[in-house]
Amino acid sequence: MKKVLLFISIAFMSLPMTSCFENARNSFSEKSIVYVADYNGVKYGKTLSGRIVVSEKIKEFPLKSLKMFAYNWDEGYGYTQIGNTSAFNIAITGDVVDVTQTVLNPIPIASEEEPPVFFKNLLAPFYPNSVYYPFNDLWLFEYSLMIKQGQTPNVRFYLREPKSETPDLAEIDIRIEKTGNPEASATDKEMRTIIAVDMAGLEQRFPMSPGVSQKTIGVKFYYYLEGKTTLSETQTFYFTKTAKSS
């Protein structure tokens, strides 16, 4: 089992190291989560920190995949034009880590595993709650659990049935299971990692009314947390849907 060493908090909160002194070359380096997109057949990356980047290595990544890596840019590397944007030609440094992706299940959870698998920790997500969010409908969750060598976490998201008293609230159950066979004599160790869930399925639950251009939706999550015998719930996260142009 390979531990993920780069996390959202590091990738998003760490400031890029930039040199822009007089007579010095402009440059920067950072760690970030990157979404692989395409423009006219040219693959490029959209970083969580807000940059557009390109490299020969990014061209090898699957389209619409999420990666975590460190990289640097120097003015000598130059730029590549992506539409109206000058993308940074970057050099990726160190390991590239895959970010697991899943989708929101529109059907409520059918049965509970007994006993349930507990999260050791589950952090507030990164999601489209601002004017700029580079990953469209993908919400990023950082979490940890206790797991044995040879096992893999499998996280699922289930949309609950709507309630008439809260029509603009989506309630979602998060459940986790351990798959695979643990190695002989393996002991539990904490694993920290990230999962991205595609929340595009909320489009059917909250359709836009004719003549309405925006709608604010609340989302709340329910999960089992280590040390508690009942379901834990998050705060309500609000985001604004904008009508798609035809």
C-alpha positions, 0 to 999 in steps of 0.5 A: 500500500502506497501512502499519499504524501501530498494532500489538499491542504498542502497543495492548496495552501502552500504559497508558490515560491516565486523569484521576481527581483530585478535582474533575476529570472521569473520562476515559481514552484508549487505542489497542486492537484491538477485536472487533465483537460483538452483544447483542440486535441492538446492536453493541458492541466488546470491546477487547484491553485488557478494556473493552466499548465502544460508538459510532455508528461501531462500529454500522457495522462488520461483525459479528465483524470486528477493528479497530484504532483510538484512542479516548477516553472522558469521564464526560460521554459516559456508558454504554450497558447491554449485558446486565449490563455498562455499556459505555463510550460512546466517541469514535473518534479518527484512522483505523480499521484493518482487521485481516485474518482467516483460518482454520486449514486442517485439511489439511497443506500440500501443496507448498512454494513455491520459493523460499519467501517469508520473514518478516522478523519474527514475534512471539509471538501473543496468544492465550487463555492466561489467564482473560480473553481477549476474542477467543475462538478468534482468535489475533493475530500481528504480523509483518513482511516485505519487499514492493513497492508494489502487492503484498499479503501472504497468510498461511496456517496449515496443521495438520500430521498428529498424532504418536502420541508427542505427542498433545496437541501441535498443529503448524502451518505458517505460510506467506506469499506475495505477491499482486498486481503490483508497481508499475514500478521499485518496491523492497522495503520493510518492511511490518509488520502483524497477522493474526488466525487462527481456531483453532476447527478445533482442536476436532476434533483435540482433542475433550473426553472424557466427564466431563472439564471441561478439557484443556491443549493445546500449539501450535507453529508452523513458518515461514521466517525471513529469514536462515535456510535451514531452517524456524524453529520457535516455542516451544510455546504452551499453552492450556486448553480448557474443555468447552462447556456443553450 
